[in-house]
Amino acid sequence: MIALRQVRKAFGDQVVLDSLDLDIPSGKITAIIGPSGGGKSVLLKHMIGLLKPDSGQVLVDGENIVSMGRGELNRVRERFGVLFQNAALFDSMTVFENVAFPLEEKTKLSRNEIKNRVHFALEHVGLRSVDDKYTDQISGGMKKRVGLARALLLNPAIVLFDEPTTGLDPIICNAMHKLIQDTHAQFGFTAVIVTHEVPAIFDICDYVAMLYRGKILFYGTPDEIRASDVPAVHQFIHGELEGPLQFL
């Protein structure tokens, strides 16, 4: 579904992605983990073309989006749903208006059809009777759910999650993970989750990619990463950070 080939990205003298290769399997949940500030969100933004690499290819269903113009890129982006770190809701809009926004912008559905779809999406993420509330009237966990409802509204083939549990307490964090797992099971989309929730994320993902020093240091199943004898991987997932991560 998504493949990155020899992707390099630098900001000034800082190389964030260093000839990185990664395959995201179709229909699975892949978690991207790694130290804070290591480029995980930068990597996610390359997958949807919000950032372009200095060199390399980003392939979505075999199409290289790096060389695409705006029109072609927008066509590919229609396959994506995105849940941003802060949910990216509009403060001036109600919950209903926030969720309805993609349908109003991209479809010619009637008002009644939009209403039905919005309510279906909200109910699917466990929200009812919140249509008229504004974002400052709901909790952080509810904002994430609203963002997820909006991300799923157009039935995307791929959903990108950028730190979906940031700012949530452990109980709500676990509930959000369960929600992602349940919505994935029902809709079957390809999911990519950038997260710092280790090892909790291992309970819901199929594959884990660890980004370290601009490269994918490890890729495998949750069981495989738990059993890894690579020192930097072991240090990171077990929280043994007395000093900097080490390769050897």
Disulfide bonds with the S-S distance in Angstrom:
none
